[in-house]
Amino acid sequence: MIEARHLRVLRAVAATGSFSAAGRELGCTQPAVSQQMKALESSVGTPLLVRTGREMRLTQAGEALVRHAAGILAGLTAAEEEVAAIAGLRAGRVRLVSFPSGSSTLVPTALAALRAAHPGTRVSLEEAEPPRSVEMLRDGDCDIALAFRYEGAAEEGEWDDLVVRPLLTDRLVGLVPQGHRLARARSIGIGELAEEPWIAGCPRCRGQLVRVCESAGFTPRIDFATDDYPAVVGLVGAGLGVAVLPELAVESVRPKGVRTVSVEPVVHREIVALTLPDLALVPTVAVTLDRLAGAAAR
């Protein structure tokens, strides 16, 4: 194996013509230079230098190695500088995946704070709902996944192999048309909506809706299902049904023609940032997790 320190010594010998002069340039002794040259020749399996009087002459193999050494050492220096920049948060990138309501509420605040503190850090954003976002993290397609799960509905050990950064707890609220008979109620039991047509959200939210309704003694009649929260609000506002959405989702749109009401029983979802254990040690990932937690605390 060729070591970078040996290449640096070889270049110094080639440039100065002797072990002693190379030693002076490198700040080491002549025997140390000689020893490193012997180690390098042993590694490559052929002589690299020939003594001619008081000077050293490169063999053909030595000339070839010196010719390549410049590019190798320059590449190593560039790599060292790039790694140092990433470690010092002067550079680097983070691939973030988030569900839509997180993208429009938590993510902008977090990324603005990140850019202000570390302008050299680049963040890419892609949208996906869990569990797809978590699969992307495990497959290496992102560095951080913003995800959620509902209380009592989480699968055992769902995230045990991941680093879980809790961000906030989000409550589900009911949405009814502005002219609905329950529009002015402060709080309603979900059973009071048993005969209503429903607009449901993403598959995970849809499953939670069915579980909550069935626990109240009825199965919801789902007329429309969409992952687009503004579409849910628009359908409710047009009088086509009722819905329950996380407060974070309602915050991300401007409800028109819609009233929000508290719903019993209260249902919460846990919002977290997920990453892999090794990625959690990367400075850019760690600081992005901190900024997401800061955005959630506001």
KOLGUBA-355398 format. One record per residue (C-alpha): residue in one letter; chain; x negated, y, z negated. Coordinates in steps of 0.1 Angstrom, whole numbers, plus 5000, padded with zeros to 4 digits. Each point is the difference from the previous one (the first is absolute). Layout:
! KOLGUBA-355398
   roro   numar      u      v      w
      A       A      X      Y      Z
...
//
This chain:
! KOLGUBA-355398
   roro   numar      u      v      w
      M       A   5000   5000   5000
      I       A   4986   5034   5010
      E       A   5003   5026   4972
      A       A   5004   5037   5007
      R       A   4972   5009   4976
      H       A   4976   4978   5021
      L       A   5011   5018   5032
      R       A   4993   5034   4984
      V       A   4965   4988   4991
      L       A   4994   4986   5035
      R       A   5010   5033   5016
      A       A   4977   5019   4976
      V       A   4970   4977   5009
      A       A   5008   5004   5037
      A       A   5002   5038   4997
      T       A   4968   5005   4979
      G       A   4979   4971   5013
      S       A   4989   4986   4966
      F       A   5013   4985   4967
      S       A   4983   5026   4979
      A       A   5015   5029   5020
      A       A   5034   4983   5000
      G       A   4997   4996   4963
      R       A   4993   5037   4995
      E       A   5031   5009   5022
      L       A   5022   4977   4981
      G       A   4987   5007   4965
      C       A   4987   4965   4993
      T       A   4966   4982   4999
      Q       A   4982   4984   5029
      P       A   5003   4965   4985
      A       A   5038   5005   4997
      V       A   5002   5009   5037
      S       A   4979   4970   5009
      Q       A   5022   4977   4979
      Q       A   5032   5013   5016
      M       A   4986   4995   5035
      K       A   4991   4964   4991
      A       A   5035   4994   4988
      L       A   5015   5015   5032
      E       A   4977   4979   5022
      S       A   5010   4969   4980
      S       A   5037   5009   5006
      V       A   4997   5004   5037
      G       A   4975   4971   5004
      T       A   4974   5018   5021
      P       A   4972   5026   4996
      L       A   5011   5036   5004
      L       A   4967   5018   4995
      V       A   4964   4994   5011
      R       A   4971   5018   4983
      T       A   4977   5018   5025
      G       A   4971   5016   4981
      R       A   5015   5023   4974
      E       A   5034   5002   5017
      M       A   5030   4977   5004
      R       A   5015   4992   5034
      L       A   5034   4987   5006
      T       A   5005   4966   5017
      Q       A   5026   4996   5026
      A       A   5024   4987   4974
      G       A   4991   5030   4977
      E       A   5007   5025   5028
      A       A   5034   4983   5006
      L       A   5009   5002   4963
      V       A   4989   5036   4997
      R       A   5021   5009   5030
      H       A   5031   4985   4984
      A       A   4992   5012   4965
      A       A   5009   5036   5008
      G       A   5035   4991   5010
      I       A   5004   4975   4971
      L       A   4988   5025   4973
      A       A   5021   5028   5015
      G       A   5031   4978   4999
      L       A   4993   4991   4964
      T       A   4995   5036   4990
      A       A   5033   5009   5017
      A       A   5018   4972   4983
      E       A   4985   5010   4966
      E       A   5012   5036   5005
      E       A   5035   4989   5011
      V       A   5004   4977   4971
      A       A   4988   5027   4976
      A       A   5025   5024   5015
      I       A   5029   4975   4995
      A       A   4989   4992   4965
      G       A   4998   5038   4993
      L       A   5035   5006   5015
      R       A   4985   5022   5027
      A       A   5013   4976   5026
      G       A   5020   4968   5003
      R       A   5035   4989   5010
      V       A   5030   4984   4984
      R       A   5028   4981   5019
      L       A   5032   5006   4981
      V       A   5033   4982   5006
      S       A   5032   5013   4984
      F       A   5038   4995   5000
      P       A   5018   5030   5016
      S       A   5013   5018   4969
      G       A   4965   4998   4985
      S       A   4985   5014   5032
      S       A   5022   5031   4998
      T       A   4997   5006   4962
      L       A   4969   4986   4983
      V       A   4976   4997   5029
      P       A   4999   5036   5012
      T       A   4992   5014   4965
      A       A   4974   4974   4994
      L       A   4982   5004   5034
      A       A   5001   5038   4997
      A       A   4982   4998   4966
      L       A   4976   4974   5014
      R       A   4991   5022   5030
      A       A   4995   5031   4978
      A       A   4976   4982   4977
      H       A   4983   4977   5026
      P       A   5004   5015   5036
      G       A   4977   4974   5015
      T       A   5023   4971   4991
      R       A   5023   4989   5028
      V       A   5033   4983   4993
      S       A   5022   4982   5025
      L       A   5037   4993   4992
      E       A   5023   4972   5013
      E       A   5035   4993   4988
      A       A   5012   4965   4989
      E       A   5024   4988   4974
      P       A   4990   4973   4975
      P       A   4994   4971   5002
      R       A   4985   5008   5035
      S       A   4978   5028   4986
      V       A   4986   4975   4974
      E       A   4993   4975   5027
      M       A   4981   5027   5020
      L       A   4978   5006   4969
      R       A   4992   4963   4996
      D       A   4993   4997   5037
      G       A   4975   5028   4999
      D       A   5021   5024   5021
      C       A   5000   5027   4973
      D       A   4982   5011   4969
      I       A   5029   5011   4978
      A       A   5037   4990   5002
      L       A   5027   5022   4984
      A       A   5027   4975   4990
      F       A   5029   4994   4977
      R       A   5020   4972   4984
      Y       A   5032   5000   4980
      E       A   5003   4991   4964
      G       A   5010   4964   4995
      A       A   4997   4992   5036
      A       A   4962   4997   5003
      E       A   4985   4966   5008
      E       A   4978   4985   4974
      G       A   4963   5008   5007
      E       A   5009   5021   5031
      W       A   4971   5023   4996
      D       A   4977   4980   4976
      D       A   4971   5000   5025
      L       A   5001   5038   5005
      V       A   4991   5031   4980
      V       A   5033   5017   4991
      R       A   5001   5037   4993
      P       A   5034   5009   4985
      L       A   5012   5034   5013
      L       A   5036   5005   4989
      T       A   5034   4984   4993
      D       A   5028   5010   5024
      R       A   5037   4998   4992
      L       A   5027   4990   5025
      V       A   5028   5025   5005
      G       A   5034   4997   5018
      L       A   5008   5019   5031
      V       A   5036   5007   5010
      P       A   5015   5024   5026
      Q       A   5007   5035   4987
      G       A   5038   4994   5002
      H       A   4999   4966   4983
      R       A   5023   4994   4971
      L       A   4969   4995   4977
      A       A   4980   5029   5014
      R       A   5004   5021   4969
      A       A   4994   4971   4975
      R       A   4968   5004   4979
      S       A   4996   4962   4997
      I       A   5018   4970   5014
      G       A   4998   4963   4997
      I       A   4989   4983   5031
      G       A   5031   4978   4998
      E       A   5021   5031   5008
      L       A   4985   4999   5036
      A       A   5009   4963   5005
      E       A   5025   5007   5028
      E       A   4979   5026   5018
      P       A   4980   4993   5032
      W       A   4963   5002   4993
      I       A   4969   5013   5018
      A       A   4969   4980   4989
      G       A   4963   5008   5003
      C       A   4969   4980   5006
      P       A   5001   4962   4995
      R       A   4986   5001   4964
      C       A   5024   5028   4991
      R       A   5029   4982   5017
      G       A   4993   4968   4979
      Q       A   4999   5021   4968
      L       A   5034   5016   5010
      V       A   5016   4966   5004
      R       A   4986   4987   4967
      V       A   5013   5030   4981
      C       A   5034   4999   5016
      E       A   5003   4962   4994
      S       A   4991   5005   4964
      A       A   5030   5025   4998
      G       A   5023   4973   5015
      F       A   5002   5009   5037
      T       A   4981   4995   5033
      P       A   4995   5033   5018
      R       A   5014   5003   5035
      I       A   4969   5014   5019
      D       A   5011   5017   5032
      F       A   4967   5016   5008
      A       A   4963   4992   4991
      T       A   4971   5023   5008
      D       A   4964   5005   4988
      D       A   5004   5037   5007
      Y       A   5011   5019   4969
      P       A   5012   5031   5018
      A       A   5022   4977   5021
      V       A   5015   4986   4968
      V       A   5007   5035   4987
      G       A   5015   5010   5034
      L       A   5023   4970   5001
      V       A   5012   5006   4965
      G       A   5005   5037   5008
      A       A   5021   4991   5030
      G       A   5023   4980   4978
      L       A   4990   4966   5013
      G       A   4992   4985   4966
      V       A   4982   5002   4967
      A       A   4965   4991   4990
      V       A   4975   4999   4972
      L       A   4965   5014   5006
      P       A   4969   5006   4979
      E       A   4998   5035   4987
      L       A   4967   5004   5019
      A       A   5017   4992   5032
      V       A   5027   5026   4994
      E       A   4973   5025   4992
      S       A   4984   4993   5033
      V       A   5031   5011   5021
      R       A   5025   5029   4999
      P       A   5033   4984   4992
      K       A   5028   5017   5019
      G       A   5036   4991   4993
      V       A   4989   4977   4973
      R       A   5003   4999   4962
      T       A   4977   4981   4977
      V       A   5013   4983   4969
      S       A   4985   4980   4972
      V       A   5007   4963   5003
      E       A   5004   4974   4972
      P       A   4984   4977   4994
      V       A   4968   5020   5004
      V       A   4975   4984   5024
      H       A   4964   5010   5003
      R       A   4972   4992   5024
      E       A   4963   5001   4991
      I       A   4979   5020   5025
      V       A   4963   4990   5001
      A       A   4968   5004   5020
      L       A   4983   4967   5008
      T       A   4965   4992   5011
      L       A   4976   4971   5000
      P       A   4976   4996   4970
      D       A   4969   5006   5022
      L       A   5016   5030   5017
      A       A   5008   5015   4966
      L       A   4963   5006   4995
      V       A   4996   5020   5032
      P       A   4998   5037   4990
      T       A   5024   5012   5028
      V       A   5026   4974   4990
      A       A   4997   5007   4963
      V       A   5004   5038   5004
      T       A   5030   4995   5023
      L       A   5017   4978   4974
      D       A   4993   5028   4975
      R       A   5016   5026   5023
      L       A   5031   4978   5005
      A       A   5004   4997   4962
      G       A   4996   5037   4997
      A       A   5027   5007   5026
      A       A   5024   4976   4982
      A       A   4994   5017   4967
      R       A   5013   5034   5013
//
